[in-house]
Amino acid sequence: MSERRTTALKRLLTRPEMAFLMEAHSGLSARIVEEAGFEGVWGSGLTISAAFGVRDNNELSWSQVVDHVAFMTETTAIPLLLDGDTGYGNFNNMRRLVRKLEQVGVAGVTIEDKLFPKTNSFLRSELQPLADVEEFCGKIKAGKDSQTDADFVLVARVEALIAGWGLAEAIKRAEAYHRAGADAILIHSRQSSPAEIFAFLDEWSGRAPVVLVPTKYWRTPTEEFRARRVSVVIWANHVLRASISAMQATAARIRAAESLIDVEPHVAPLHDVFRLQGDEELQEAEKRYLPVARGASLSAIVLAAGAATDFGGLTTAVPKAMLKVQGRPILGRLLDDFAHFGCRGVTVVRGHHAAAVDVAGARFVDNAEFGETGEAFSLALAEDSLVSGTLVAFGDIVLKRHLVQALLEDAGEGITLVVDSTLAASATPDRVRAARPDSGRFEFDEVWLVGIGDAVAPAASHGVWVGLLHAGRDGAAWLREAIAAARADGTLRTARLSDLVTRVLAAGRPARVVYVRGGWVNVNNLTDLVDASGL
């Protein structure tokens, strides 16, 4: 069992060697901090506020902060110590804050002995009033009494040096907070020299773990902190400040050049963004949970190049794939159905009124010869997208989503076609004959394709292919071979997709059939368009 993050943070505070926490202000920056090798994250109140574009004056509510740091804990495995300002109110606010922080996986919280609402320690610090010692001790006790995890860390931040109240006041407050139950003391200073910090450490003499934030006395060698047995050093705002400089420079450069030419080589590659977002984990989860054959990735090629005439003028300016069914274009509905099952890349082959084929998230390939060529020629134009785990579909079919699910559940590494058995003996093109007809019962054995298209007589047909198939690793290669053979013998331009499948069968390669019963319409005329609205 892995160590709890609360336990890990407490161990960092109490072990002999010094630990370092790095500031983060978002889930992305927290993951970057973890990847850099830091043992913990500092959830800085200043930088989290800045990331929201507001001041470090409690302009963010405590609930907004809790919701935000939840993303930071979700993206990392290392402990996060949150800058909890003053606890966002009195002892009662403190109790609720601790409970909520535990719920979202925060390992500890630091609270400072100023009044709510606070002002950042480096702004008008001499004018900032400090909290009453006894009241602040009560807040510490309330926080410790409210935690359900015994290792949850509460750090008391002493602001006496910031406010100019002197060393004696700082020691007095630190001792009181330690007695009240604080797990560590954070002593803060706005001086560029560490002298008053070192004076505090000498006087404190290790009575409890001490945390430092050397933002102002940054020139001090780290060995000086180590020699004085400091427990934790926090680098409090440098990830945010570095990002501001980089963003300002990049924005200015692009604005001046009106181009990305000089910027793109110097920024993080896009795949780094995807990696930090955890895309690899999502891919693995898709393999495990989505009903895609053998965990293959899923893509699609949609053939939508053909012209249409039997629609009473509806296709004068748009192709039939963009006609609307229940208020949505046929093509858009089909792509939504594919996306539901994890389809991440779609290539649409356009032709008739190509410019009017406009759906989000698709790559387009245009068949300029759509009037003289057929389905196989269109597929050949998108051949580079015909890879393992590709759905191939006509762009004018409207179907119920369970047909796609049935296909993916039975698809393998070869070719698998969806066949409507209610249309057995039909004179419709793309008739199918299989090794056996649809029994109407659930069958464990696979059904193999025997023939498809004109070679199958209506009387011998077991159904009609609906215009949807899945090509696995081998199936995609077989279809590419069939395209090459048709190209070589001069038949590719006028061949149907079923002709390519026939070539696959003739080469001794198997194809499977998944029987369905209705639930789809191939929209070829106005009557079909009306029928499709019932799906």
Stockholm file with secondary structure:
# STOCKHOLM 1.0

chainA/1-535         MSERRTTALKRLLTRPEMAFLMEAHSGLSARIVEEAGFEGVWGSGLTISAAFGVRDNNELSWSQVVDHVAFMTETTAIPLLLDGDTGYGNFNNMRRLVRKLEQVGVAGVTIEDKLFPKTNSFLRSELQPLADVEEFCGKIKAGKDSQTDADFVLVARVEALIAGWGLAEAIKRAEAYHRAGADAILIHSRQSSPAEIFAFLDEWSGRAPVVLVPTKYWRTPTEEFRARRVSVVIWANHVLRASISAMQATAARIRAAESLIDVEPHVAPLHDVFRLQGDEELQEAEKRYLPVARGASLSAIVLAAGAATDFGGLTTAVPKAMLKVQGRPILGRLLDDFAHFGCRGVTVVRGHHAAAVDVAGARFVDNAEFGETGEAFSLALAEDSLVSGTLVAFGDIVLKRHLVQALLEDAGEGITLVVDSTLAASATPDRVRAARPDSGRFEFDEVWLVGIGDAVAPAASHGVWVGLLHAGRDGAAWLREAIAAARADGTLRTARLSDLVTRVLAAGRPARVVYVRGGWVNVNNLTDLVDASGL
#=GR chainA/1-535 SS CCCCHHHHHHHHHHSSSCEEEEEECSHHHHHHHHHTTCSEEEECHHHHHHHHTCCTTTCSCHHHHHHHHHHHHHTCSSCEEEECTTCSSSHHHHHHHHHHHHHTTCCEEEEESBCSSCCCTTSSGGGCCBCCHHHHHHHHHHHHHHCSSTTCEEEEEECTTTTTCCHHHHHHHHHHHHHHTCSEEEECCCCSSSHHHHHHHHHHTTSSCEEECCSSSTTSCHHHHHHTTCCEEEECSHHHHHHHHHHHHHHHHHHHHTSSTTTGGGSCCHHHHHHHTTHHHHHHHHHHHSCCGGGCCCEEEEEECCCCCCSTTTTSSSCGGGSEETTEEHHHHHHHHHHHTTCCEEEEEECTTGGGCCCTTEEEEECTTTTTCCHHHHHHHTGGGCCTTEEEEETTEEECHHHHHHHHHHCCSSEEEEEEGGGTTCCSSSEEEESSCCCSSCCSSCEEEEEEGGGSCGGGCCEEEEEEEEECHHHHHHHHHHHHHHHHTTCGGGCCHHHHHHHHHHTTCCEEEEEECSCEEECCSHHHHHHHTTC
#=GC SS_cons         CCCCHHHHHHHHHHSSSCEEEEEECSHHHHHHHHHTTCSEEEECHHHHHHHHTCCTTTCSCHHHHHHHHHHHHHTCSSCEEEECTTCSSSHHHHHHHHHHHHHTTCCEEEEESBCSSCCCTTSSGGGCCBCCHHHHHHHHHHHHHHCSSTTCEEEEEECTTTTTCCHHHHHHHHHHHHHHTCSEEEECCCCSSSHHHHHHHHHHTTSSCEEECCSSSTTSCHHHHHHTTCCEEEECSHHHHHHHHHHHHHHHHHHHHTSSTTTGGGSCCHHHHHHHTTHHHHHHHHHHHSCCGGGCCCEEEEEECCCCCCSTTTTSSSCGGGSEETTEEHHHHHHHHHHHTTCCEEEEEECTTGGGCCCTTEEEEECTTTTTCCHHHHHHHTGGGCCTTEEEEETTEEECHHHHHHHHHHCCSSEEEEEEGGGTTCCSSSEEEESSCCCSSCCSSCEEEEEEGGGSCGGGCCEEEEEEEEECHHHHHHHHHHHHHHHHTTCGGGCCHHHHHHHHHHTTCCEEEEEECSCEEECCSHHHHHHHTTC
//
